[in-house]
């Protein structure tokens, strides 16, 4: 048997990329892992606002509180969206056997 018979035709290459569904699931989990860091950064922004000392006028405390609660609410909504998206992707992947994530 020659080596030419074992090779695939030149027009067909093995895929180097993940399947679309598993790729999307991994990117979704990556984004969900970054969500707490984004929330911490957004909640730390009021620390950079001027406090009224010196020549600049400070930001009223009521505006800061509204900003913090808006960020807090947005983070809750984003977490819900990521949770529902992960659940939806999990129901489509029932055919794939589950593996322990620590075995990788």
C-alpha positions as CSV (number, residue, x, y, z in Angstrom):
1,X,0.0,0.0,0.0
2,X,1.5,3.3,-1.0
3,X,1.5,6.5,1.1
4,X,-0.5,8.3,-1.7
5,X,-3.5,6.1,-1.0
6,X,-3.5,6.9,2.7
7,X,-3.5,10.7,2.2
8,X,-6.6,12.7,1.9
9,X,-7.5,14.5,-1.3
10,X,-5.7,17.8,-1.6
11,X,-9.0,19.7,-1.5
12,X,-10.0,18.4,1.9
13,X,-8.2,19.6,5.0
14,X,-8.8,18.6,8.6
15,X,-10.5,21.3,10.6
16,X,-8.2,23.3,12.9
17,X,-11.1,25.1,14.6
18,X,-13.6,24.1,17.2
19,X,-17.2,23.5,16.3
20,X,-19.3,26.6,16.2
21,X,-21.5,25.6,19.2
22,X,-18.6,24.7,21.5
23,X,-16.7,27.9,20.4
24,X,-19.7,30.1,21.3
25,X,-20.1,28.3,24.6
26,X,-16.5,28.8,25.6
27,X,-16.6,32.5,24.6
28,X,-19.8,32.9,26.6
29,X,-18.2,31.4,29.7
30,X,-15.1,33.6,29.1
31,X,-17.3,36.7,29.1
32,X,-19.2,35.5,32.2
33,X,-15.8,35.1,34.0
34,X,-14.9,38.7,33.1
35,X,-18.2,40.1,34.3
36,X,-17.2,40.6,38.0
37,X,-14.0,42.5,36.9
38,X,-16.1,44.7,34.7
39,X,-18.5,45.3,37.6
40,X,-15.7,46.2,40.0
41,X,-14.2,48.6,37.4
42,X,-17.6,50.3,36.9
43,X,-18.2,50.6,40.6
44,X,-14.8,52.1,41.2
45,X,-15.3,55.0,38.7
46,X,-16.9,57.3,41.3
47,X,-13.7,57.2,43.2
48,X,-12.1,59.1,40.3
49,X,-14.7,61.9,40.3
50,X,-13.8,65.2,41.8
51,X,-14.8,65.6,45.5
52,X,-15.3,69.4,45.6
53,X,-11.9,70.3,47.1
54,X,-9.9,72.9,45.2
55,X,-11.1,74.7,42.2
56,X,-13.3,71.9,40.7
57,X,-16.9,71.5,41.8
58,X,-17.6,68.0,43.2
59,X,-20.2,65.5,42.0
60,X,-23.3,65.4,44.3
61,X,-23.6,62.3,46.4
62,X,-27.1,61.6,45.0
63,X,-25.7,61.3,41.5
64,X,-23.0,58.9,42.7
65,X,-25.6,56.7,44.4
66,X,-27.8,56.7,41.3
67,X,-24.7,55.7,39.2
68,X,-23.8,52.9,41.7
69,X,-27.3,51.4,41.8
70,X,-27.6,51.7,38.0
71,X,-24.4,49.7,37.6
72,X,-25.5,47.2,40.2
73,X,-28.8,46.7,38.4
74,X,-27.1,46.4,35.0
75,X,-24.7,43.7,36.4
76,X,-27.7,41.7,37.7
77,X,-29.4,41.9,34.3
78,X,-26.2,41.0,32.5
79,X,-25.8,38.0,34.8
80,X,-29.3,36.9,34.1
81,X,-28.7,37.2,30.3
82,X,-25.5,35.1,30.6
83,X,-27.3,32.5,32.7
84,X,-30.2,32.1,30.3
85,X,-27.8,31.9,27.3
86,X,-25.7,29.3,29.1
87,X,-28.9,27.2,29.9
88,X,-30.1,27.5,26.3
89,X,-26.8,26.3,24.9
90,X,-26.7,23.5,27.5
91,X,-30.0,22.1,26.3
92,X,-28.8,22.0,22.7
93,X,-25.7,20.1,23.7
94,X,-27.4,17.1,25.4
95,X,-25.9,14.8,22.8
96,X,-22.3,15.7,23.9
97,X,-21.2,13.6,26.9
98,X,-20.4,15.6,30.0
99,X,-16.9,15.5,31.3
100,X,-15.3,16.6,34.5
101,X,-13.7,20.0,33.9
102,X,-10.7,19.1,36.1
103,X,-9.8,16.2,33.9
104,X,-8.6,18.4,31.0
